[in-house]
Structure formats: C-alpha cells, structure tokens
Amino acid sequence: MAANSLPPDTRVGFLGAGKMAQALASGFVKTGLVQAGNITASRRHPEAPNILKDMGVMVTGDNKEVVRRSNLVFIAVKPNMVEAVLKDIAETVTVDNLIISIAAGITIATLQKELPPGTRLIRVVPNLPALVGQGAAVLSRGITAGEEDVSLVMTLVRSVGQCDEVPESLQDSATGVSGSGPAYAFAAIEALSDGGVKMGLPRDLAMKLAAQTMLGAAKMVLESGKHPGQLKDEVCSPGGTTIAAMHKLEKAGFRGALIDAVEASTLRARELGQK
C-alpha cells in the first residue's frame, strides 16, 4: 500500500455518529482518502439531522448493518455504551473486520472479551481538532493486529493530524493530554479574550488575537524544536510586561492546575476502563 493511500475497496463504518465520528469522517472525506458513499454510521435516531448525513454518509439505526458494510469499523460510542454495542455486533464480526476503538478508557482486553477470538483490534485516542486537520492521536495494537492493519489505521488518522504508536499502558495518559487537551486550550482562549475585553478590546478582536496567539505558539513549539520553557524565556524581557504577567500566573497556580487537569483526566479514563 502506497503512503497516504488506501486499498480501493476500503469501506469505513462508525458505531456512533457523535462529534468524534463526525470529525474523523469529515477528515477522511476532505482528504479524499475515503468517499462519503463508502462510509456507514449508526445512531439511535438515524432520521434526525446529522453532519454525516449532510456529507452523503449512509446513516442507519442498525449496528450490524455497519459491520456488514464495512471492513474498518470504528467504535465511536460513549464508554458506558461500548459493552452493549459489542454484544450487539459480536455475531456479525468476521475475519474481514478490523475493529478500531476510540472509546476513552476501554482496553483492548475488554473489547476482546466480547468479540470472536482472533478479532483484529486497534485502540486509538484521537481528539476533536481532527475536524480541521490538526488532530493529535496515539494508537495501540492488539496482539492479532498486523503491520498492514496498523499502517491502514495510521494512514487514516494521520490524514487528519498526527498519530504515534504507543504501548497501551500509555493510552490513558494520552487521553489526559491530547484527548481532553482541546478543552483546556478552549478555556485558555476564552479566558485570554475575556482579559482583553476587560482591558478594553472589542470581543471579536480579543477572541481573534487570543486564538491566533495560541495557534502561533503551538506552531513554534512543533517547528522550532525548542523546549517551551526556552521559548517562554525568549518572550520575557527583563523588567517587562510578560514576566510581570508570568509572575501572576505562577502565583495563581497556572502550571499546577494544568498538571492536575491531565492527572484527573487520566485517572478518570482508568476508572472507565475498570467498569
């Protein structure tokens, strides 16, 4: 299989049609990797309006139909719904299906218990910026998943951002950083723009400045190869405005709060996997 391409008969299914399924499917279609007509998704109320339907994806209320129509099947329901979905599709899954779970906290071993022996399984932690081609994801393989399976899923997920393979033991930690991370970034952008408004900026301009600043800072980290602490120091002139602001952030426990947020998300992902 050539880089950035998929076998022409690739058919993708989503068990669940929520925000993450929408983000991934939209990315696959926008990049031309998968035609909308080769994607099927299931949801409780298939007749209701949905982004996937608007894209031309077939939306059904039958999980088994998704499995029958797809060789790559993404489990994209909430963690508390995974067990019921697996029981529903277990007798329909065949050797032709590669099952990819994006459900937070649900281990490969848990998936395997409900599916036929030898089912090929891959676990992925994606995030919402996949919707705009800037996702950050990690992937772990089950023992029956082969190199071609991993390559196939990597190609798909990397079409909407970056993806790295990690041991499954690191999946919950990745959830804490990148899976939940967009929410931390959105909160920071909102707070920065609120600060701008407090100090007199129009709301639209404050929001634009805050969002573009976060985008630019992230790009500098990724492209410069410099440690974020070094880049921070380069912004902080002696006796200047930024070091005064950083003092306030340190006093408020800004860094510690983010570390605590990652820890809380990671621990919650582990709890979900134990239920």
C-alpha positions in Angstrom: 0.0 0.0 0.0 1.4 3.4 -1.0 1.9 6.1 1.6 -1.2 8.3 2.1 -3.4 5.9 0.2 -5.8 3.1 1.0 -6.9 0.0 -0.9 -9.7 1.0 -3.3 -12.2 -1.4 -1.6 -11.8 0.3 1.8 -15.2 0.7 3.5 -15.3 2.5 6.8 -18.0 2.2 9.5 -18.7 4.2 12.6 -20.7 2.7 15.5 -21.9 6.0 16.9 -22.2 9.3 15.0 -21.2 11.9 17.6 -18.6 14.6 17.4 -15.5 12.4 17.2 -17.1 10.2 14.4 -18.0 13.4 12.6 -14.5 14.8 12.9 -12.8 11.7 11.6 -15.2 11.0 8.8 -15.1 14.6 7.7 -11.3 14.5 7.6 -11.3 11.2 5.7 -13.6 12.6 3.0 -11.9 16.1 2.8 -8.5 14.5 2.2 -10.0 12.2 -0.4 -8.9 9.0 1.3 -12.5 7.7 1.6 -15.5 8.6 -0.4 -18.6 9.5 1.6 -20.5 6.8 -0.1 -18.1 4.2 1.3 -18.8 5.3 4.9 -21.7 4.0 7.1 -22.6 5.2 10.6 -25.1 4.1 13.1 -27.0 6.2 15.6 -30.1 5.9 17.8 -32.2 8.2 15.7 -30.9 7.9 12.1 -33.7 10.1 10.8 -32.6 13.1 12.7 -30.4 15.8 11.1 -26.7 15.0 11.3 -23.5 16.3 9.8 -22.6 12.8 8.4 -25.9 12.6 6.6 -25.3 16.0 5.0 -21.9 14.7 3.8 -23.5 11.8 2.0 -22.7 9.2 4.6 -25.2 6.4 5.0 -26.7 6.7 8.5 -28.6 3.7 9.9 -30.1 2.6 13.2 -28.6 -0.9 12.8 -25.1 -1.6 14.2 -25.0 -4.9 12.5 -25.5 -3.3 9.1 -22.5 -1.0 9.8 -20.3 -4.1 10.4 -21.6 -5.9 7.4 -21.0 -2.9 5.1 -17.5 -2.1 6.4 -14.1 -3.6 6.7 -12.8 -1.0 9.1 -15.2 -0.4 12.0 -14.7 2.4 14.5 -16.3 2.0 17.9 -17.3 5.7 18.5 -19.9 5.5 21.3 -19.5 6.7 24.9 -17.6 4.3 27.1 -20.7 3.3 29.1 -22.3 2.1 25.8 -19.4 0.0 24.5 -20.3 -3.3 26.1 -23.9 -3.2 24.8 -22.6 -2.3 21.3 -20.1 -5.1 21.3 -22.7 -7.7 22.4 -24.9 -6.4 19.6 -22.3 -6.9 16.9 -20.4 -9.9 18.2 -22.1 -12.5 16.0 -21.7 -10.2 12.9 -18.0 -9.6 13.2 -15.9 -11.7 10.8 -12.2 -12.1 9.9 -12.8 -9.3 7.3 -13.5 -6.7 10.0 -10.7 -4.6 11.6 -12.2 -3.1 14.8 -10.8 0.3 16.0 -12.0 1.6 19.3 -11.9 5.4 20.1 -13.8 5.0 23.4 -11.9 6.5 26.2 -10.5 4.1 28.8 -11.8 0.9 27.2 -9.0 -1.6 27.0 -8.2 -4.0 24.2 -8.7 -6.9 26.6 -12.2 -5.6 27.4 -13.0 -5.4 23.7 -11.6 -8.9 23.0 -13.8 -10.5 25.7 -17.0 -9.6 23.9 -15.8 -10.3 20.3 -14.9 -13.5 18.5 -11.4 -15.0 19.3 -8.8 -13.6 16.9 -10.6 -10.4 16.1 -8.1 -7.8 14.9 -8.3 -4.8 17.3 -6.6 -1.4 17.4 -7.2 1.3 20.1 -6.9 4.9 19.2 -7.1 8.1 21.3 -7.9 10.9 18.8 -9.1 14.4 19.5 -11.6 16.9 18.2 -9.2 19.1 16.1 -9.1 16.2 13.6 -12.2 18.1 12.3 -9.8 20.8 11.0 -6.9 18.5 10.1 -4.9 19.2 13.2 -5.7 16.2 15.3 -3.2 14.6 17.8 -3.7 10.9 18.3 -2.0 7.8 19.7 -2.5 4.2 18.6 -2.0 0.8 20.2 -2.4 -2.6 18.5 -4.0 -5.8 19.8 -1.9 -9.0 19.5 -3.8 -10.2 16.4 -3.5 -6.9 14.5 -0.8 -7.0 11.8 1.5 -4.4 10.4 -0.8 -3.8 7.4 -3.7 -3.1 9.9 -1.6 -0.6 11.8 -0.4 1.0 8.5 -4.0 1.3 7.3 -5.2 3.0 10.5 -2.1 5.2 10.7 -2.8 6.4 7.2 -6.4 7.3 8.1 -5.7 9.0 11.4 -2.6 10.9 10.0 -4.8 12.3 7.3 -6.4 14.5 9.9 -3.4 15.3 12.0 -0.5 13.4 13.7 -0.5 9.9 15.1 2.1 7.9 17.1 2.1 4.3 18.1 2.5 3.7 21.9 2.1 0.8 24.3 -1.5 0.5 25.5 -0.3 1.4 29.0 0.1 5.0 27.8 -3.3 5.4 26.3 -5.0 6.8 29.4 -2.2 9.3 29.9 -2.6 10.4 26.2 -6.3 10.9 26.9 -5.3 13.3 29.7 -3.0 15.3 27.5 -4.4 15.3 23.9 -7.8 13.7 24.2 -9.1 16.2 26.8 -6.5 18.8 25.9 -8.5 20.8 23.4 -11.0 21.7 26.2 -8.1 23.2 28.2 -7.0 25.2 25.2 -10.5 26.4 24.5 -10.8 27.5 28.2 -7.5 29.4 27.9 -8.5 31.1 24.7 -11.8 32.1 26.3 -10.0 33.5 29.4 -7.4 35.4 27.4 -10.2 37.0 25.3 -12.1 37.9 28.5 -9.0 39.5 29.8 -8.7 41.5 26.6 -12.3 42.6 26.9 -11.8 43.7 30.5 -8.9 45.9 29.3 -10.9 47.5 26.6 -10.6 45.3 23.4 -13.7 44.6 21.3 -14.9 41.0 21.9 -14.3 39.8 18.3 -10.8 41.2 18.2 -9.9 39.8 21.6 -11.1 36.4 20.6 -9.1 36.5 17.3 -5.9 37.7 19.0 -6.2 35.0 21.7 -6.9 32.1 19.3 -4.2 33.2 16.8 -1.7 33.6 19.6 -2.3 30.1 20.9 -2.1 28.7 17.3 1.2 30.5 16.7 2.7 29.5 20.0 1.8 25.8 19.3 3.4 26.0 15.9 6.6 27.5 17.3 6.9 24.6 19.7 6.4 22.0 17.0 8.6 23.6 14.3 11.4 25.2 16.3 12.4 22.1 18.3 13.0 24.3 21.3 11.7 23.5 24.8 8.6 25.5 25.7 10.4 26.9 28.7 13.1 28.3 26.4 10.5 29.9 24.1 8.8 31.4 27.2 12.0 32.9 28.4 12.6 34.4 24.9 9.3 36.4 25.3 10.1 37.5 28.8 12.3 40.7 28.6 13.9 41.8 31.9 11.5 44.0 33.8 9.0 43.8 31.0 5.3 43.1 30.6 5.4 39.4 30.1 7.5 38.5 33.1 5.0 40.6 35.2 2.2 38.5 33.7 4.1 35.2 34.3 4.5 36.1 38.0 0.7 36.4 38.3 0.2 33.0 36.5 2.7 31.4 38.9 1.0 32.8 42.0 -2.3 31.6 40.7 -1.0 28.0 40.2 -1.5 28.1 36.5 1.0 25.3 35.7 0.0 23.2 38.6 -3.7 23.5 37.6 -2.9 22.1 34.1 -0.9 19.2 35.6 -3.8 18.5 37.9 -6.2 18.5 34.9 -4.1 16.0 33.0 -3.9 13.8 36.1 -7.7 14.0 36.7 -8.5 13.1 33.1 -6.0 10.2 33.1 -7.4 8.8 36.3 -11.0 9.1 35.0 -10.0 7.2 31.9 -8.6 4.5 34.0 -11.8 4.3 36.0 -13.8 4.0 32.8 -11.7 1.1 31.8 -12.4 -0.8 35.1 -16.1 -0.6 34.9 
